[in-house]
Amino acid sequence: MKILVADKFEKSGLDGLKAIGAEVLYEPDLKDEALALQLAETESVVLIVRSTKVTGTMILGSKLSVIVRAGAGYNTIDVAAASQQGVLVTNCPGKNSQAVAELAFGLIIACDRHIPDNVSQLRAGMWNKKGFSVAKGLYGRTLGLIGMGKISQEMIPRARAFGMNVIAYSRWMTPDIAAALGIGRAGTPEDLARMSDAVSIHVSLNPETRGLIGASFLEEMKTGAIFVNTSRAEVVDQPALLKAVKGKGIIAGLDVFEGEPAGGEGAYDGELQTAENVYCTHHIGASTDQAQEAIAAETVRIVREYKLTGVVPNVVNISRAELATHLLVVRHLDKVGVLAHILSILRDEGASVQEMENIILGGAKAAIAQITVDKEPSADALKLIKQNPNVFDASIFAISK
């Protein structure tokens, strides 16, 4: 198996790929036409990238069978073109969740205490204790989370450590799940905006989330509230955000924004460079040693599984979610055999599982399984699931199309 790694990648990952018997070509600076040419010439079957863009032209002229995004998102890859050419696209979800949550919370604190301006003025020889002694503080405030994936789940204990209340908006989060997580649930993004003293965005980029945060959301935010985005720039209407910063005193902390350079270094002269009360970092949310080592290990696992079995974990362009009609939510003890019990009942029902996520709650004693299926399980099936002594409760919800 010939693998082309066309981005910066940890040595542990390169060593791991070589250890499974793959031929590894490490060329982290390849971009655009040079990458397309190298794919065609080397006839690599696996491509590993981080921020490097992978276009349809590159895929068409290659022998690729798998593209691995060594990170959580995959919006830099032309997934549609890959699907048309029979190329599987996979990623490493959840491996950088802690790192991104740490930065997001750091931005919240930086916004509240205006830390970047403090540092900048002191370096310029200015002492302005009077001007900076106006922070609202975080204790007792409300943090609103848009999305309830792994990063948002990491935000919850960090917010609690600072004495904050937490509410969230997620298309899939039921009242039961919110209650189990010990957080509030907003019915709409605008409801969340009205209730929050700080908002943090944690959603992937897709057609439904593109432009999700626009003028209507920002108009509902409290005057002087904090807005943090560490997900994707395209989720937020940047002109509307800048208007809210100027008109409502919103303080923004952004790790992603329009016009950011694509590579590791470059020039930036966009509007955010000098915008007051906007603090930007260099798209570094996942850039910790811990996160990158975890992503490298997951990348090796993906390639190993593919090499040994032909099965690719975490594939993003094989989705049957559109066939799902119902969501089964099971609250249970985190014990071996519970999920197998549930899945065996669904199998006997003839209900095909479309997607499944098992959320382990704090303390690792209880969990919530969210399982989408293509038909409604019968009342008898639900009863059988509940009869398991390790199941607290089970509920079924119709999915609105």
N, C-alpha and C positions, 0 to 999 in steps of 0.2 A: 504494500500500500504506500503510495507516494503522497506526502502531505506538504502543502505550501503554507507556511505561517507568514502572513503579510502584514504584520503589526508587531508592536512590542509585546513580548511574551516572557513569562518567568522561566528561569533556567530549570526549575523543578518540573515545569510543564514540558519543556523540550526534552529533558531527560526521561520523563515518563512516557512520552510518545516513542522515543527511540527504544525504550525498554520493552515495548509490546511488539517490536519487530518492524516498525514503520520506517520508511526512508523520509527524513525530515529535511525540508529546505527552508531555512530561516532567513527571510529577507524583509525585515520590518519596515523598510522605507519604500516599498513598492506602492505605486499609486497609478490610477488612471490607465493610460495606454501601456505603460511599462508592466503593470499588473496583468492586463489582458494578454499581452505578448508572452509573459512568463507562464501564465496558465496554459496557453496553447502549446508552447514549446515543451514544457515539462510534462504535460499530460497528467497533472496532479488530479487525484480523485477526491481529495479532501482539501478544503480551503479554510483556514482559521484566521479571523480578523477581529479587531476590536472596534475602532472608529473608522477604519478604511471603508470607503463606499464600494459596493459591489453592484455593478450595473448589469442590465440585461445583455448588453453586447459582450461583456466579459464572460458571462455564463454561456451564451450561445456558441462562442468560439472555443469552449473548453471541453474536457472530459470529466468534469466534476460530477460527483454523485451526492456529496454532502458539503454544505457550508456551515461552519460553526461560528456563531457570534460569541466570542469569549466575554460575555457580559449579559445583562438582563434584557435589554431592548434589542430590536432588530430592524429599526426603521432606516438604517443605512444600507440595507440589502434589498434589492428588487425581488421581493418574495413572489410576486405574480409571475415574473419572468422565470424564476427558478421552478415554480410549479409547472409552467408550460413546458419546460425542458426536462421534467422528471427529476429535478434536483431537490433533495430534502434540505430544509433550513432548520437549524436547531440553535438553542441558546442555553444560558446557564442561570436560570431564574433563582432568586433568593440568596445567591452566594455573596452579594454585596449589600444585602439589606441593612446590616448593622452599620456599615460604613456610611451609607447614604443617610440613615437616620441620625447618626452622630453629626454629620455636617448640617443637616436640616435643623437640628436643635441648636447647633452652634450659630446658625444664621438668625434663629429666633432671638437668642440672647444678644447677638451683635446688634440686631435691629432695636431691641428694647433699650439697650444701654449705649447705643451709637458708638460702639467700640472702634470701628474704622476711623471715624472722625476724631475720636479722642487721640488715637495713635498718630494720625496725620498732623494734627495741630501741635501736639507735644514735640514731634520731630521737627516741626517748623519753628520751635522755640516759643510757642504760645501756651500759656497756662489759663485754662478756661473752666475751672471747677464750677463756677456759677452757671454757665451755659449748659453744662452736661448733667447737672443735678436735677433732671426733670423726668427720669424714667418712671414708667407706670409700675414696673415689676410684674412678675409672672405668677406669683403665688395667688391662688384663688381665681385666676383668670381662666378663660375657656379656650382650649385649642380645638380648632375644627380641622378634620382630616378629610380630604377628597380622595376617595379610593380606600379600599380595605384589603390590600395585598400584604405581602410580607414586610415591606418597608413601613407601611402604616402601623402594622402590628408591633413593629419595633419602636415606633414613636410612643405608643401607649404607656409602657412602663417608664420611659424617660420623662414624659409629661407628669406622671404621678409623682416621680421623685422630686419634681419642682412644685408639687402641690397644685397642679392644674387639673381642671375638669376637662374631659374629652368628649367630643361629639364627632360623628362621622357621617358622610354620605357615600353610599355605595349602592350600585344598581342591584347587587345580589345580597346585600346584608339584610337579613330578616330581623324583626324585633327580638326573637329568641337568641340570635347570635349576638346582637348588641348587648342584651342583658347578660349573657354568659361572659362577654368580654368586659363587662362593667362600664360601658360607655353609653352615651346618648346617641340617638339615631335621628338624623335630619331627613325629612321627606323629599326635599329638593336641594340642589346646590345653593339656591337663593336663601332658603331657610337657614342653611348652615352659615352663610355669610352674615346674616342678621344676628345670629347668636354668638359669633366667635370674636374673641379679642385678638387671636392670631389664627391664620389659615395656612396649612401646609398641603401642597399638591403632590399626590403619589399615584399617578395613573400611567399606564402605557399609552403610547401614541397609536391611535387607530381612527378610522373615520368617525366614530362616535365621540371621541375625546378631542379631536382637532378643533380648536377654537372654543372648547368647553367653557373656559373662563373668559368672559367678555364683559361688555359694559353693564349688562343687566346684573351680573354677579357682583361686580365691583361697586356699583351704585348702592347695593344693599349692605356692603361692609360698613362697620362702625368707623367713624372719623378717628384717624390716628391709629387704626388697627395695623397689625403686622401681616404681611403677605410673603410667603416663601414658596419658591418653585425649584425643586431639584429633580423634576421628572423629564419633561421635554419642552422646549421652547414653544413648539407649535400648539401646545395645549392652551396657551395664554395669548390673548389679543394684546400685544405689547403697547400699541398706541393708547388703547383704553386703560391699561395699567398706568402708563405715564400720566394720563389725564387724572386718574384717581390719586396718584402721588401728589400732584400739584394742587388738585382741587379739594381733596379730602384729607390730606396729611397722611395718606397710607405710607408705611415704611416697608420697603421691599428688599428681600434678600434672595438673590437669584444665582443659581449655579448653571443655569441654561438660559439663553436669550438669543434673540435674532442677531444675525451677523457675526456670531462668534467664530473665530478661526477654526478650521477643521482639524488641523494638525496639532502637534504638541507645542509648537511655537509659531508666532506670527504677529501681525499688527492688528489692533482694533481701534477704530475711530468712530464707532457708532454713537448713538444718542445717549446710551447709558453711561458712557465714559465720564460725563460730568454731571449727570442727573443727581440732584440733591435728594437725600434720603433713599437712595437706591444703592445697595451694596452687592457687588457681583464678585463671585469667585470663578475660577477658570475651568468649569466643568470637571470638578475633581471629586464628585460625590463618591465614586467607587474606588478612588485612588488611595487606598491604604495597603500596606503590606499584607495584612490579614485577608482583606477582600481579594486581592490579586492572587494570592496563593490558593485560596479556596476556589476561585474561578479556574485557575490552571488545573487543579486537581479534578474539577468537574469536567473540563474539556478533555482531559486524558480519559476519564471514565466513559464519556460519550464515544470517543474514537475506539476505545477498547471494546465496548459493547458492539459497535458496528463491525469491527474487524472479526470478532469471535462469533457473533450470532447473526449479523446482517440487520439487526434491529437498531434503530437510532433513537435514543432517549430524547425527550423534550422537543420533539418536532413541532414547529409552529405552522407549517403549511399543509398539515393534514388535520382538518377540523370537521367534526361532525356535529358541532354545537348547534347548528341551525336546525337539526332534527330533534333537539330536545323539546319536550312538551311539559315536563314537570321537574321540580326541584325537591329532592328528598333531603331533609335536614335531620341528622341523628346526633343527639347529645349523649356521650358515652364515656366510660372510663377508658383511659389509654392503656388497654391491655391487649395482648396477643390474641388473635382469633375473632375479635369483634367485627372488623371490616370483612373478614372472610365469611362470617355468618350473614352479614347484610348482603354481600354480593351473591352468595349462594341462593338466597331467597329471591333476589331480583332475577337471577338466571332462571329459576323455576317459574317465575312469572312471565318470562319471555321479554323482560324489560332490558333493553340494551343501554349500558352506561355510556354517556357521551363525554362527560367531564367529571372529575372527582378531585376534591381538595379536603384534606383532613387537617384542621387547625388545632394544634396542641396548645392548650391554655397554660397560663402561668403555674409553675409547680410541677408540670409534666405529669399530672394525675388524671386530668380530664381532657376531652377533646370534642370537637364538633366536626362531623363529616357532612360535606355538602356534595351531593351527587345528583347530576342532571341525567334524566333518562328519557327514552323516546315514547313512553306510554305511562299512564297513571297506574302505580301499583294498587292492588286491590286492598280492601279493608282487612282481609285475612292476612295478607302479606305484611301490612303495617303492624298487625297484632303479633305476628310471629317475631318481627324485629324487636318489638317492645318486650317480648318474653325473655329475651336474653338478659341474665342478671346483671350484666355490665352495661346495659343500655338504660339511660335515665328517661329518655323520651324520644319520639320520632314524629315528624310532621311532614306533610306533603303539600307543595304549593304549585299551582298552575303557573307556567311561564307565559307572560304577556308577549305577544309577537308584535 
